[in-house]
Structure formats: structure tokens, C-alpha cells
Amino acid sequence: MIDDPDHFDIVTFKRKSIPASWEFMFTCSAYETGDMIAQHEILEEVSALIDQDVLRTTMMHRASRSMPRI
């Protein structure tokens, strides 16, 4: 999960043995970890691959008009 929902019922997940985990994009910078530069390097590489049309979206259609075009 990337956001903190107002309400989250973990019991629904537990009954089906579905794991739930939160991710915080800025953990490395918040805690000044030794590998902080790694995220920058990975994002730079991904950006270059997108610019070269090596990587592209797998999205076939947008769910709503409010979603940004990729």
C-alpha cells in the first residue's frame, strides 16, 4: 500500500492469507541510508530506457478520463 486509508480491515486479508505491506518511497532519504544513491541511479536508468522506447507501459486502456495519459 502506498497511502494510509481512513479505514482498513486487515481481517479480510488474514482470512485469505493475503499479505499486506506498506511502502514509503522516501525511506532511504528519511533515514539517510548508505545506499541512498542507488534509487537515483535506478530511476535514471529507467528514465533512459523509457526515452529509448525500450520500456513502455503495459496499460491497454484507462479506467477513467481523470487518469493521466501515459
Biopython code that builds the backbone (N, CA, C, O; Angstrom):
import numpy as np
from Bio.PDB.StructureBuilder import StructureBuilder

atoms = [
    (1, "MET", "N", (0.831, -1.162, 0.000)),
    (1, "MET", "CA", (0.000, 0.000, 0.000)),
    (1, "MET", "C", (0.877, 1.227, 0.000)),
    (1, "MET", "O", (1.955, 1.242, 0.595)),
    (2, "ILE", "N", (0.402, 2.253, -0.674)),
    (2, "ILE", "CA", (1.191, 3.469, -0.728)),
    (2, "ILE", "C", (0.548, 4.622, 0.035)),
    (2, "ILE", "O", (1.201, 5.640, 0.267)),
    (3, "ASP", "N", (-0.674, 4.490, 0.417)),
    (3, "ASP", "CA", (-1.351, 5.541, 1.168)),
    (3, "ASP", "C", (-1.929, 4.965, 2.445)),
    (3, "ASP", "O", (-2.054, 3.750, 2.596)),
    (4, "ASP", "N", (-2.274, 5.844, 3.351)),
    (4, "ASP", "CA", (-2.900, 5.431, 4.608)),
    (4, "ASP", "C", (-4.409, 5.593, 4.477)),
    (4, "ASP", "O", (-4.922, 6.707, 4.583)),
    (5, "PRO", "N", (-5.121, 4.500, 4.250)),
    (5, "PRO", "CA", (-6.573, 4.616, 4.101)),
    (5, "PRO", "C", (-7.226, 5.015, 5.421)),
    (5, "PRO", "O", (-6.707, 4.725, 6.499)),
    (6, "ASP", "N", (-8.375, 5.686, 5.317)),
    (6, "ASP", "CA", (-9.118, 6.067, 6.519)),
    (6, "ASP", "C", (-9.522, 4.837, 7.315)),
    (6, "ASP", "O", (-9.492, 4.848, 8.546)),
    (7, "HIS", "N", (-9.901, 3.772, 6.607)),
    (7, "HIS", "CA", (-10.291, 2.534, 7.258)),
    (7, "HIS", "C", (-9.681, 1.366, 6.484)),
    (7, "HIS", "O", (-9.757, 1.311, 5.257)),
    (8, "PHE", "N", (-9.087, 0.451, 7.208)),
    (8, "PHE", "CA", (-8.501, -0.730, 6.572)),
    (8, "PHE", "C", (-8.752, -1.929, 7.470)),
    (8, "PHE", "O", (-8.254, -1.994, 8.594)),
    (9, "ASP", "N", (-9.527, -2.874, 6.963)),
    (9, "ASP", "CA", (-9.881, -4.065, 7.738)),
    (9, "ASP", "C", (-8.934, -5.207, 7.366)),
    (9, "ASP", "O", (-9.128, -5.873, 6.349)),
    (10, "ILE", "N", (-7.926, -5.427, 8.179)),
    (10, "ILE", "CA", (-6.926, -6.464, 7.908)),
    (10, "ILE", "C", (-7.511, -7.871, 8.013)),
    (10, "ILE", "O", (-6.959, -8.812, 7.443)),
    (11, "VAL", "N", (-8.605, -8.022, 8.724)),
    (11, "VAL", "CA", (-9.214, -9.349, 8.909)),
    (11, "VAL", "C", (-9.583, -9.973, 7.565)),
    (11, "VAL", "O", (-9.420, -11.177, 7.366)),
    (12, "THR", "N", (-10.074, -9.158, 6.658)),
    (12, "THR", "CA", (-10.436, -9.664, 5.326)),
    (12, "THR", "C", (-9.227, -10.296, 4.649)),
    (12, "THR", "O", (-9.351, -11.341, 4.010)),
    (13, "PHE", "N", (-8.074, -9.681, 4.782)),
    (13, "PHE", "CA", (-6.854, -10.207, 4.194)),
    (13, "PHE", "C", (-6.379, -11.455, 4.935)),
    (13, "PHE", "O", (-5.959, -12.429, 4.311)),
    (14, "LYS", "N", (-6.445, -11.424, 6.248)),
    (14, "LYS", "CA", (-5.955, -12.554, 7.042)),
    (14, "LYS", "C", (-6.706, -13.840, 6.727)),
    (14, "LYS", "O", (-6.100, -14.908, 6.647)),
    (15, "ARG", "N", (-8.002, -13.749, 6.548)),
    (15, "ARG", "CA", (-8.801, -14.948, 6.259)),
    (15, "ARG", "C", (-8.373, -15.627, 4.968)),
    (15, "ARG", "O", (-8.523, -16.839, 4.819)),
    (16, "LYS", "N", (-7.841, -14.846, 4.039)),
    (16, "LYS", "CA", (-7.422, -15.397, 2.747)),
    (16, "LYS", "C", (-5.901, -15.554, 2.652)),
    (16, "LYS", "O", (-5.368, -15.865, 1.587)),
    (17, "SER", "N", (-5.210, -15.336, 3.771)),
    (17, "SER", "CA", (-3.744, -15.424, 3.825)),
    (17, "SER", "C", (-3.074, -14.512, 2.803)),
    (17, "SER", "O", (-2.090, -14.891, 2.167)),
    (18, "ILE", "N", (-3.618, -13.310, 2.656)),
    (18, "ILE", "CA", (-3.057, -12.323, 1.735)),
    (18, "ILE", "C", (-2.171, -11.378, 2.540)),
    (18, "ILE", "O", (-2.637, -10.762, 3.498)),
    (19, "PRO", "N", (-0.909, -11.258, 2.167)),
    (19, "PRO", "CA", (-0.030, -10.336, 2.895)),
    (19, "PRO", "C", (-0.346, -8.885, 2.535)),
    (19, "PRO", "O", (-0.763, -8.592, 1.414)),
    (20, "ALA", "N", (-0.147, -7.997, 3.479)),
    (20, "ALA", "CA", (-0.321, -6.565, 3.241)),
    (20, "ALA", "C", (0.937, -5.860, 3.737)),
    (20, "ALA", "O", (1.386, -6.095, 4.859)),
    (21, "SER", "N", (1.498, -5.004, 2.904)),
    (21, "SER", "CA", (2.690, -4.268, 3.323)),
    (21, "SER", "C", (2.605, -2.833, 2.823)),
    (21, "SER", "O", (2.040, -2.554, 1.765)),
    (22, "TRP", "N", (3.172, -1.947, 3.598)),
    (22, "TRP", "CA", (3.220, -0.538, 3.231)),
    (22, "TRP", "C", (4.600, -0.237, 2.700)),
    (22, "TRP", "O", (5.591, -0.785, 3.181)),
    (23, "GLU", "N", (4.670, 0.632, 1.708)),
    (23, "GLU", "CA", (5.933, 1.075, 1.158)),
    (23, "GLU", "C", (6.021, 2.590, 1.308)),
    (23, "GLU", "O", (5.040, 3.299, 1.084)),
    (24, "PHE", "N", (7.169, 3.071, 1.679)),
    (24, "PHE", "CA", (7.398, 4.503, 1.779)),
    (24, "PHE", "C", (8.523, 4.859, 0.829)),
    (24, "PHE", "O", (9.668, 4.452, 1.025)),
    (25, "MET", "N", (8.195, 5.615, -0.191)),
    (25, "MET", "CA", (9.141, 5.926, -1.259)),
    (25, "MET", "C", (10.406, 6.616, -0.741)),
    (25, "MET", "O", (11.476, 6.464, -1.330)),
    (26, "PHE", "N", (10.294, 7.359, 0.336)),
    (26, "PHE", "CA", (11.416, 8.166, 0.795)),
    (26, "PHE", "C", (12.117, 7.591, 2.020)),
    (26, "PHE", "O", (12.741, 8.339, 2.772)),
    (27, "THR", "N", (12.030, 6.281, 2.237)),
    (27, "THR", "CA", (12.673, 5.664, 3.398)),
    (27, "THR", "C", (14.179, 5.906, 3.395)),
    (27, "THR", "O", (14.751, 6.283, 4.417)),
    (28, "CYS", "N", (14.818, 5.691, 2.253)),
    (28, "CYS", "CA", (16.278, 5.865, 2.194)),
    (28, "CYS", "C", (16.686, 7.278, 2.573)),
    (28, "CYS", "O", (17.590, 7.465, 3.387)),
    (29, "SER", "N", (16.028, 8.273, 1.991)),
    (29, "SER", "CA", (16.416, 9.656, 2.296)),
    (29, "SER", "C", (16.001, 10.056, 3.710)),
    (29, "SER", "O", (16.713, 10.817, 4.365)),
    (30, "ALA", "N", (14.865, 9.558, 4.192)),
    (30, "ALA", "CA", (14.419, 9.899, 5.545)),
    (30, "ALA", "C", (15.393, 9.383, 6.597)),
    (30, "ALA", "O", (15.616, 10.031, 7.620)),
    (31, "TYR", "N", (15.969, 8.216, 6.341)),
    (31, "TYR", "CA", (16.893, 7.617, 7.308)),
    (31, "TYR", "C", (18.352, 7.713, 6.874)),
    (31, "TYR", "O", (19.241, 7.163, 7.525)),
    (32, "GLU", "N", (18.593, 8.425, 5.758)),
    (32, "GLU", "CA", (19.936, 8.628, 5.230)),
    (32, "GLU", "C", (20.740, 7.329, 5.184)),
    (32, "GLU", "O", (21.838, 7.229, 5.732)),
    (33, "THR", "N", (20.149, 6.333, 4.507)),
    (33, "THR", "CA", (20.804, 5.028, 4.411)),
    (33, "THR", "C", (22.030, 5.100, 3.500)),
    (33, "THR", "O", (22.157, 6.010, 2.681)),
    (34, "GLY", "N", (22.907, 4.148, 3.652)),
    (34, "GLY", "CA", (24.147, 4.123, 2.890)),
    (34, "GLY", "C", (23.964, 3.922, 1.399)),
    (34, "GLY", "O", (24.864, 4.222, 0.615)),
    (35, "ASP", "N", (22.810, 3.418, 1.003)),
    (35, "ASP", "CA", (22.575, 3.156, -0.422)),
    (35, "ASP", "C", (21.610, 4.168, -1.043)),
    (35, "ASP", "O", (20.916, 3.851, -2.009)),
    (36, "MET", "N", (21.566, 5.377, -0.495)),
    (36, "MET", "CA", (20.629, 6.395, -0.994)),
    (36, "MET", "C", (20.801, 6.661, -2.481)),
    (36, "MET", "O", (19.810, 6.876, -3.178)),
    (37, "ILE", "N", (22.006, 6.652, -2.980)),
    (37, "ILE", "CA", (22.261, 6.963, -4.383)),
    (37, "ILE", "C", (21.703, 5.884, -5.310)),
    (37, "ILE", "O", (21.461, 6.154, -6.486)),
    (38, "ALA", "N", (21.498, 4.683, -4.808)),
    (38, "ALA", "CA", (21.022, 3.578, -5.644)),
    (38, "ALA", "C", (19.657, 3.880, -6.265)),
    (38, "ALA", "O", (19.441, 3.590, -7.441)),
    (39, "GLN", "N", (18.735, 4.459, -5.491)),
    (39, "GLN", "CA", (17.417, 4.779, -6.044)),
    (39, "GLN", "C", (17.555, 5.791, -7.184)),
    (39, "GLN", "O", (16.897, 5.658, -8.215)),
    (40, "HIS", "N", (18.396, 6.785, -7.002)),
    (40, "HIS", "CA", (18.639, 7.773, -8.054)),
    (40, "HIS", "C", (19.178, 7.107, -9.315)),
    (40, "HIS", "O", (18.716, 7.394, -10.419)),
    (41, "GLU", "N", (20.141, 6.232, -9.152)),
    (41, "GLU", "CA", (20.738, 5.556, -10.303)),
    (41, "GLU", "C", (19.724, 4.682, -11.031)),
    (41, "GLU", "O", (19.696, 4.648, -12.261)),
    (42, "ILE", "N", (18.893, 3.979, -10.270)),
    (42, "ILE", "CA", (17.866, 3.122, -10.881)),
    (42, "ILE", "C", (16.864, 3.965, -11.650)),
    (42, "ILE", "O", (16.506, 3.626, -12.777)),
    (43, "LEU", "N", (16.401, 5.075, -11.045)),
    (43, "LEU", "CA", (15.425, 5.939, -11.723)),
    (43, "LEU", "C", (16.019, 6.586, -12.970)),
    (43, "LEU", "O", (15.321, 6.751, -13.970)),
    (44, "GLU", "N", (17.286, 6.951, -12.923)),
    (44, "GLU", "CA", (17.959, 7.493, -14.108)),
    (44, "GLU", "C", (18.005, 6.454, -15.228)),
    (44, "GLU", "O", (17.763, 6.783, -16.389)),
    (45, "GLU", "N", (18.313, 5.210, -14.886)),
    (45, "GLU", "CA", (18.365, 4.142, -15.892)),
    (45, "GLU", "C", (16.981, 3.861, -16.478)),
    (45, "GLU", "O", (16.834, 3.703, -17.689)),
    (46, "VAL", "N", (15.991, 3.801, -15.628)),
    (46, "VAL", "CA", (14.623, 3.574, -16.106)),
    (46, "VAL", "C", (14.193, 4.720, -17.022)),
    (46, "VAL", "O", (13.590, 4.487, -18.070)),
    (47, "SER", "N", (14.499, 5.944, -16.631)),
    (47, "SER", "CA", (14.156, 7.102, -17.455)),
    (47, "SER", "C", (14.797, 7.008, -18.842)),
    (47, "SER", "O", (14.146, 7.282, -19.851)),
    (48, "ALA", "N", (16.057, 6.626, -18.887)),
    (48, "ALA", "CA", (16.756, 6.483, -20.173)),
    (48, "ALA", "C", (16.124, 5.383, -21.020)),
    (48, "ALA", "O", (15.969, 5.543, -22.230)),
    (49, "LEU", "N", (15.760, 4.269, -20.392)),
    (49, "LEU", "CA", (15.140, 3.162, -21.137)),
    (49, "LEU", "C", (13.764, 3.557, -21.677)),
    (49, "LEU", "O", (13.378, 3.123, -22.762)),
    (50, "ILE", "N", (13.040, 4.360, -20.942)),
    (50, "ILE", "CA", (11.745, 4.852, -21.430)),
    (50, "ILE", "C", (11.963, 5.777, -22.621)),
    (50, "ILE", "O", (11.267, 5.668, -23.631)),
    (51, "ASP", "N", (12.929, 6.689, -22.504)),
    (51, "ASP", "CA", (13.228, 7.607, -23.602)),
    (51, "ASP", "C", (13.660, 6.867, -24.865)),
    (51, "ASP", "O", (13.411, 7.342, -25.973)),
    (52, "GLN", "N", (14.304, 5.713, -24.712)),
    (52, "GLN", "CA", (14.766, 4.910, -25.852)),
    (52, "GLN", "C", (13.692, 3.943, -26.360)),
    (52, "GLN", "O", (13.949, 3.156, -27.271)),
    (53, "ASP", "N", (12.496, 3.997, -25.778)),
    (53, "ASP", "CA", (11.391, 3.075, -26.115)),
    (53, "ASP", "C", (11.727, 1.617, -25.839)),
    (53, "ASP", "O", (11.143, 0.722, -26.450)),
    (54, "VAL", "N", (12.656, 1.369, -24.933)),
    (54, "VAL", "CA", (12.966, 0.003, -24.513)),
    (54, "VAL", "C", (11.922, -0.443, -23.493)),
    (54, "VAL", "O", (11.455, -1.582, -23.522)),
    (55, "LEU", "N", (11.564, 0.468, -22.594)),
    (55, "LEU", "CA", (10.488, 0.209, -21.632)),
    (55, "LEU", "C", (9.264, 1.008, -22.042)),
    (55, "LEU", "O", (9.372, 2.163, -22.454)),
    (56, "ARG", "N", (8.115, 0.392, -21.928)),
    (56, "ARG", "CA", (6.873, 1.110, -22.208)),
    (56, "ARG", "C", (5.759, 0.518, -21.358)),
    (56, "ARG", "O", (5.883, -0.582, -20.820)),
    (57, "THR", "N", (4.698, 1.250, -21.252)),
    (57, "THR", "CA", (3.593, 0.827, -20.411)),
    (57, "THR", "C", (2.913, -0.416, -20.962)),
    (57, "THR", "O", (2.901, -0.646, -22.171)),
    (58, "THR", "N", (2.354, -1.207, -20.077)),
    (58, "THR", "CA", (1.550, -2.363, -20.487)),
    (58, "THR", "C", (0.062, -2.020, -20.432)),
    (58, "THR", "O", (-0.787, -2.865, -20.713)),
    (59, "MET", "N", (-0.243, -0.783, -20.072)),
    (59, "MET", "CA", (-1.637, -0.356, -19.950)),
    (59, "MET", "C", (-2.320, -0.388, -21.316)),
    (59, "MET", "O", (-1.823, 0.180, -22.289)),
    (60, "MET", "N", (-3.454, -1.057, -21.369)),
    (60, "MET", "CA", (-4.195, -1.178, -22.617)),
    (60, "MET", "C", (-5.293, -0.122, -22.744)),
    (60, "MET", "O", (-5.620, 0.310, -23.849)),
    (61, "HIS", "N", (-5.857, 0.289, -21.613)),
    (61, "HIS", "CA", (-6.880, 1.338, -21.615)),
    (61, "HIS", "C", (-6.926, 2.017, -20.257)),
    (61, "HIS", "O", (-6.463, 1.469, -19.256)),
    (62, "ARG", "N", (-7.488, 3.208, -20.238)),
    (62, "ARG", "CA", (-7.611, 3.951, -18.993)),
    (62, "ARG", "C", (-8.946, 3.638, -18.348)),
    (62, "ARG", "O", (-9.956, 3.489, -19.035)),
    (63, "ALA", "N", (-8.951, 3.538, -17.034)),
    (63, "ALA", "CA", (-10.179, 3.225, -16.309)),
    (63, "ALA", "C", (-11.115, 4.427, -16.260)),
    (63, "ALA", "O", (-12.333, 4.260, -16.202)),
    (64, "SER", "N", (-10.564, 5.625, -16.284)),
    (64, "SER", "CA", (-11.411, 6.823, -16.273)),
    (64, "SER", "C", (-10.688, 7.951, -16.982)),
    (64, "SER", "O", (-9.479, 7.894, -17.208)),
    (65, "ARG", "N", (-11.435, 8.955, -17.323)),
    (65, "ARG", "CA", (-10.840, 10.104, -18.012)),
    (65, "ARG", "C", (-9.957, 10.932, -17.091)),
    (65, "ARG", "O", (-9.128, 11.710, -17.563)),
    (66, "SER", "N", (-10.127, 10.773, -15.785)),
    (66, "SER", "CA", (-9.341, 11.557, -14.843)),
    (66, "SER", "C", (-7.916, 11.049, -14.695)),
    (66, "SER", "O", (-7.060, 11.740, -14.144)),
    (67, "MET", "N", (-7.658, 9.832, -15.190)),
    (67, "MET", "CA", (-6.299, 9.283, -15.105)),
    (67, "MET", "C", (-5.423, 9.959, -16.162)),
    (67, "MET", "O", (-5.891, 10.206, -17.273)),
    (68, "PRO", "N", (-4.174, 10.260, -15.842)),
    (68, "PRO", "CA", (-3.299, 10.911, -16.825)),
    (68, "PRO", "C", (-2.955, 9.967, -17.973)),
    (68, "PRO", "O", (-2.882, 8.750, -17.800)),
    (69, "ARG", "N", (-2.751, 10.542, -19.117)),
    (69, "ARG", "CA", (-2.327, 9.770, -20.286)),
    (69, "ARG", "C", (-0.857, 9.427, -20.144)),
    (69, "ARG", "O", (-0.068, 10.266, -19.709)),
    (70, "ILE", "N", (-0.473, 8.207, -20.502)),
    (70, "ILE", "CA", (0.932, 7.792, -20.430)),
    (70, "ILE", "C", (1.480, 7.719, -21.845)),
    (70, "ILE", "O", (2.650, 7.390, -22.038)),
]
sb = StructureBuilder()
sb.init_structure("model")
sb.init_model(0)
sb.init_chain("A")
sb.init_seg("    ")
for serial, (resi, resn, name, xyz) in enumerate(atoms, 1):
    if name == "N":
        sb.init_residue(resn, " ", resi, " ")
    sb.init_atom(name, np.array(xyz, "f"), 0.0, 1.0, " ", f" {name:<3s}", serial, name[0])
structure = sb.get_structure()
